[in-house]
Amino acid sequence: MTDREHTIPVTPTAPRTTATERTLARHPRPLGGDPMKRAAKPVFSLTSMVLNNKEENPQQLSTKRKPKWLKAKMPGGKGYDRLKEIMGKHKLFTVCEEAGCPNMGECWARGVATIMILGDTCTRACGFCNVKTGKPPILDKDEPRRVAESLALMGLKHVVVTSVNRDELPDGGAGIWAETIIRTKESCPTMSVEVLIPDFMGDAGALQMVIDAEPHIINHNIETVQRMYPAVRPSAKLDRSIELLRRVKEQGRIAKTGIMVGIGEKDDEVLALMDELVELTSKHTGPNPGDPCDVLTIGQYLQPTRNHLPIDRWVHPDTFEMFHEEGLKRGLKVVESGPMVRSSYHADHQANILSTIEAERKARKNA
């Protein structure tokens, strides 16, 4: 076969230009050559692993089968039904429902729930979170009143209040946060209030509004190790989150944080993160100089839908126990670590433990 037989065919409807003629005269073979003719046959193909993202019938990664030790109580019972009725009547959102928490049945049956304020639409798109992402509707300024009134009806001992990120607001929603805390404390004077707050884009003034409202516990989750941030928390920064916790401790407040495991991190990275958390949050000269973050929660990441980050591994209960022991060794007062643990899981029990620790510290100081 001659070189001329390899020339590019030209249809009658596409006459050659002068430039094309010159090019073909210099390069009689197909433009760019034909390197695949000389390539060895591939040993294996990755074609079957390529996913399409078409609107119709998209291909998605399958979820992994859960191990035997991952079991959750199904929602139900009088306590559950009562809370659900109150939430619906007062048009309140809960992160329990929005994020698909596996502990919702157990917690609601005990009369414990996590209220979510500032709407149900988040301005960020974290790879692990099941809360709706988009442009939030108008700001509901009446929400703090409704939250306080509904909590008074529930008669809880401890409540956790969280929110979506509202980065489009000048204060990130801190004003609504502060008013919600103040009204809730007025309506429920015997109830302890824990808040799980966003990072407010590092705005110290917005954070101060929340601190000045004096919730009993201020929680902000760092979620994962530094290496995983681009995939897990693309709009957040680890150092910014740790600095938030340090500021909370600097002003003598109780600081709490949480992470997930099984999303791609390694065990040694979790231990290194504990070291960094304790070291950096203790760098202050507040009422209790050198006192680090108080509480750390560690739980198994569960993929909410096939559109979220896949599960990298199922972390064994023995490893969770190791994390628990290592966290206490490093100076954390409470470490809640287990497959089903979430940030708000057993929050009321953690508050009781911290109250006991604080009472013992005051007794030693006054002795």
N, C-alpha and C positions, 0 to 999 in steps of 0.2 A: 504494500500500500504506500503510495507516494505522499509527500507532505501536502500536495495540493488537495488531496482527498480529505484532509483535516480542516480545510479552510472554513470560515464561518459562512453558513448559507445565507443568502440575501434574497428575500421574497420580491416578486415584481412590484408589490405595492409599497416597498420601502427601498427606493433607488439609493445607490451608493453615493455618498458625498465625496468630494475630493479628498477630505481629511481621512475618510474611511479607506479609500483606495490606497492612500499612502501608507496607512497603518498596516493593511493587509499585505502590502508589498514587502514591508520590513519584517512582519511577523506572520508567516503563512500558517502557523499552527494556531489553534484556538487561543484567544487572548488569555494570558495568565497561565498558559500551559494546562496540563491535565495531571497534576501530581497524584491524584487518587489511583491512577492506573498502576503506579509503582508502589503504593502503600500496601503493607502486609494486611491480611485479613484480620480484623480485630478479634482478640481472644474472647471478649464478652461485650455486651452492649448495655448502656445505661438508658436506652430509649424508654423502657418501661417505667423508669423512675421519674421521668419528666412529667410535671403536672401542668395542665392548662388552667387558665383562669377565665374561661369564657363565661358569659352570663348564663347561658343555658348548659345544664349538665356539667358543671365544673368538676374537676378532679380534686380530691382532698385527701390528706393523710388520714389513715384510720387511727382511731384512738386505741390505746393499749388496754388489755384486759386487766382489771383491778385485782390485786392480790387478796388473799383471804382475810388479812388483818384490817382491811379498809371497809368498815361497816358503819353506817349511819342510821339513826332512828328515823323512821318515816314520820312526816308531820301528822299531827292529830291530837285529840284530847281536848278537854275543856279549856285549859290554859291557852292552848294554841288557837282555838276558835275565838276565844275572848279577845286576844290581842289582834287577831286578824280583823275582827269586826270594828275595833276601835281605830285601827289604822285606816280602814276603808272609809269610815264615817268622817274622819278628820282630814282625809285626802293626804295622808303622809306616805312617804316612801321609806323602805328599809333596805339596807344593803344586803340583808339576809336574802331577800327575794331577788333584787336586781343582780347580785353577783352569784346567785345560785349556791349559797353556802350549804354544805352538806350537814351542818349541825343545826339547821333551822328548827327541825322537829324537836330536838332535845331542848334547845334554849327557849323556844316559845312555850313549850309545855311547862318549863320552870318559871315562866314569867319574865324572861330576859330577852331583850331585843336590841338591835342596833338601828337607831333612827338615822335616815340619810336626809340632810337638808340641802338647800340650794338647787332643788330640782333633781331630775333623773337623767340629765344629759351632761356628759363630761366633755370638756374642751380638749382633752388629751386622748391618745389612742395607745394605751399600754398593751403589750403583746399578750398579757396574761388575764386581763380584766374583762368581765362580761357586762360591765355597765355600758349603756348606750353612749356612743360618741357622736358629736355633732355641734351645731350652733345652738346653745341653750335658748329657751324662750325668755320672755321678760322676767325680771327679778321679782319674786314674790315677797314683798316686804311684810306681809301679814303672817308669814310662815312661823316666825318665833313665837307668836301668841298661840297659834294652833298647836305647836309642838308642846309648849308648856302646859296647856290645858289638857291635852291628851295624856301626857305623862302623869299628871295629877290623878287622872281617872284610873290609870294602870296600877298605881300603888306599888311601884317597884322599889327595891332597896338600892339598886345600882343600875345605871343606864349608860350606854355608849352612844354617843352622837358622832356621826361622820358626815362627809359631804363629797360631792363630785368636785373636780377642779373647775374653777370659773376664772380662767386666765384672762377673759375678755373684760372683767370688771377691774376698775382702778385699784381696789383694795383686795382683789381676789376673793371677795365675799366675807372678809374679816368682820365687817360691821354686822352682818347678819349672824355670823358666828357668835360675836360678843353678846348681842341682844338675846340670842337663843339661850346661851349659858345663864345669863343674869335672870331672865324670866323663869327658866326652869328651876333654878335654885330658890327663887321666891315662891314658886308654886309647890315645890317638893322639898321642904327644908330638911327632911330626914333622909333623903336619897343622895347618894354619892354620884357625881357626874364625871364621866370619863369622855374625853373628846379625841377623836381620831382625825387629825387635821391634814390638809395638803401642805405643800412647802411654800405657798404664796409667792412663788418665783424668787425666793430669797429676800422678800421685802420685810425688813426688821420691824418697821412700823406696824404692818399688818399682823405680824406674829405677836407684837406687844399688846395689841388690842385683845387678843385671845387670852394671853397670860394675865392681863389686868382684870379680866372677868372672873378669874380664880376658879377654874374647874379643878376638881380634885386630882385628876390624872390627865396628862397631856401625852397623847400617843401620835407618833408619826412613823410610818413604816418605811424602812430602807429597802425592803422587798428582796434584794438579791445582792450578789457580790459584784464588785466593780466591773469585771470582765463581761458580765452579762447585761449591763445597762443598755447598750445600743439596741438590743432586741427586746428586753423586758420593759425598760423605762426610758424610751428614747427622748422624752421631753424633760427628764429629771437629771439631777447630778448627785452622786453619792456624797461628795464633800458638803454640798449645800444642805442635804438632809441631816448629816451628822452635826453640822453647825447649828441647825435648828434645835436639835436635842441638847447640845451644849448650852445654848442660851436659856433653855428651860431650866436646866440644872443650875445655871449661874444665878437664877432668881429664886432658887430654893424650892422649885416645884418638882413634882414627881414626873419623871420622863419614862416613856415606854416606846418600844419599837418592835418590829417583827420582820421575819424573812420567810421565804418559801424555799424548799429544797426539792430537787428532782427536776429542775428546769434547765439544767446544763452545767451547774457548778460542781466542784469537787469538794470532798470532805475537808481537805487541808485549806481550801479557800474560805470555807465557813469558819474554821478556827481562826484564820488570819483576820477575817472580818470582825470576829468577836474582840480580838486584840485591839484592832483599830478603833472599834466602837468605845471600848473601855478607856483606852488611852486618850482619845480626843475629847470625849464628853466630860472627862474629869479635869480638863485643863481650864479651871475657873477659880475665882476667889469669892464665890457666893457664900451664903450662910453656912453651908457645909463644904468647905474647900476640898477639892480633890474627889468629891463624891461623883461616881459615874452614873450613866443611865441605869435606871432601877430595874426595868422589866424587859425581857426579850422573849418573844414567842417564835416558835419554829414549827412549821407544818409542811405536809406534803403538797406540792403543786398538783392541782387537778385541772386538766384541760377543759374549759367550759364548753367549747364547741370545736368542731374541726377547723374553724377559721382562726383559732388561736394557736399560740406556740405549742408544739407537741411535748408530751412528757418524755424526758430524757431517761429517767430511771425511777423505780419504786424504791424509796429509802426504807430500809428495814427498821423495825422498832428498836432493835439493839443499837443502831446508829443514832436514833433519836435520843436514846438514853445516854449515849456517850456525849452528845451535844449538851444535854442537860447538865451532866456532871462537869464538863469543861467550862460551861458558862458560869456556873457557881464558883468554880476554882478561880476564875478571872475577876471575881468581885461583883458580878451581877446579883442582885438580891433575889429575884424571881426569874426562873427560866421555865417556861411552859413549852415542852417539846414533845411532839408526838404526831403520828400520821394525820389525825383528824383535827389537829390544833389550827385555829385561825386567830386573827388578831383579837377578836372580841370573845373568843371561847374561854369560858371560866373567868371572865373579867371580874365578876363579883367576888370570886374566891381570891383572885390576885389582890384585889383591893383590901380584903380582910387580912391577908398575909402582910401587906405593906403597912397597914394600920398597926399590927402587932409589932412589926420591926421598928416603926417610928416611936411607938410607946416605950419600947425597951431602950431605944437610944436616948430618949428624953429622960428616962429614969436613971440611966447611967450618968448622964450629964449633970443631973441635979443631985446625985449622991455625994 
